[in-house]
Amino acid sequence: MVKQAHLSKSETGKIDKFVQMLEQQGISVSKVILFGSHAKGKTYADSDIDIAVISTQFGRDVTEEMMLLRKVALKVDSHIEPIPFCPEDLDDNFSTLVQEIKRYGIDIAIRRATM
């Protein structure tokens, strides 16, 4: 069964804009995975939009990477809660966050900006 994201067009557009802004800053995003309440279909008016942002450029300084993602997210919508991951991070079966993402996560199609 294919999991379906519980996002409005507006929320999907905000994620697209967020990814485009990251790429304008030189961050190559390979994948975005929605998790948390939106992935589970249990949202409220002020629910955060929890997303795992996967990039081969992450994994060096998680604090700096989180600050960069949060700074960009705040320019788009304060409800976006991005978490940086390098692809190898998703192999950590001891991380409860990774387990949550693997169990409930939904891949979000990334729409790249057209030139």
C-alpha positions in Angstrom: 0.0 0.0 0.0 1.4 3.4 -1.0 1.5 5.9 1.9 -0.1 9.3 1.1 1.0 12.6 2.5 -1.5 14.6 4.4 -0.4 18.0 3.0 -2.4 20.8 1.4 -1.2 22.3 -1.9 -0.1 25.3 0.0 2.1 23.1 2.4 3.5 21.2 -0.6 4.3 24.5 -2.3 6.1 25.7 0.9 8.3 22.5 1.0 9.1 23.0 -2.7 10.1 26.7 -2.0 12.2 25.6 1.0 14.1 23.0 -1.1 14.6 25.6 -3.9 16.0 28.1 -1.4 18.4 25.4 -0.1 19.6 24.6 -3.6 20.1 28.3 -4.3 22.5 28.3 -1.3 24.5 25.4 -2.8 22.9 22.5 -0.8 22.0 19.6 -3.2 18.9 17.9 -1.8 18.6 14.3 -2.9 15.4 13.4 -1.0 12.8 14.9 1.4 10.9 12.6 3.7 7.7 13.7 5.5 7.3 12.2 9.0 5.5 13.0 12.2 1.8 14.0 12.4 1.4 14.9 8.7 2.7 11.5 7.7 0.4 9.8 10.2 -2.6 11.9 9.2 -3.0 13.2 12.8 -2.6 16.9 12.3 -4.0 20.0 14.0 -4.2 23.6 12.9 -0.7 24.4 14.3 1.0 21.1 13.5 4.6 21.3 12.4 5.6 19.9 9.1 8.4 17.5 10.0 10.7 16.7 7.2 14.0 14.8 6.9 16.2 16.6 4.4 18.7 14.1 2.8 21.9 15.4 1.3 25.4 14.0 0.7 26.6 17.4 1.9 25.3 16.7 5.4 26.9 14.7 8.2 29.9 17.0 9.0 28.5 19.4 11.6 24.9 18.6 12.6 24.5 21.7 14.7 25.5 24.0 11.9 23.4 22.1 9.4 20.3 22.3 11.7 20.8 26.0 12.1 21.1 26.5 8.3 18.0 24.5 7.6 16.0 26.3 10.4 17.1 29.7 9.1 15.9 28.9 5.6 12.7 27.3 6.9 11.8 30.4 8.9 12.0 32.4 5.6 9.3 30.2 4.2 7.0 29.1 7.1 7.7 28.7 10.8 5.8 25.3 10.8 8.5 23.6 8.7 10.7 21.6 11.0 13.6 20.3 8.9 16.2 17.7 10.2 19.4 17.2 8.2 20.5 13.7 7.3 23.3 12.3 5.1 22.2 9.1 3.3 24.2 6.9 5.7 22.3 8.3 8.7 19.2 6.4 7.5 21.1 3.1 8.1 21.2 3.8 11.9 18.7 1.2 13.2 19.4 2.3 16.8 18.1 5.8 16.3 14.5 6.1 17.3 14.1 9.1 15.0 15.4 7.0 12.0 13.0 4.2 13.1 10.1 6.7 13.1 11.1 7.9 9.6 11.4 4.4 8.2 8.1 3.3 9.7 5.9 6.3 8.9 7.9 8.4 6.5 6.6 9.4 3.1 8.9 10.5 0.2 8.0 13.9 -1.0 8.5 14.6 -4.7 10.9 17.5 -5.1 10.0 20.0 -7.7 13.1 21.8 -8.8 13.1 25.4 -10.0 13.1 25.8 -13.7 15.5 28.2 -15.4 
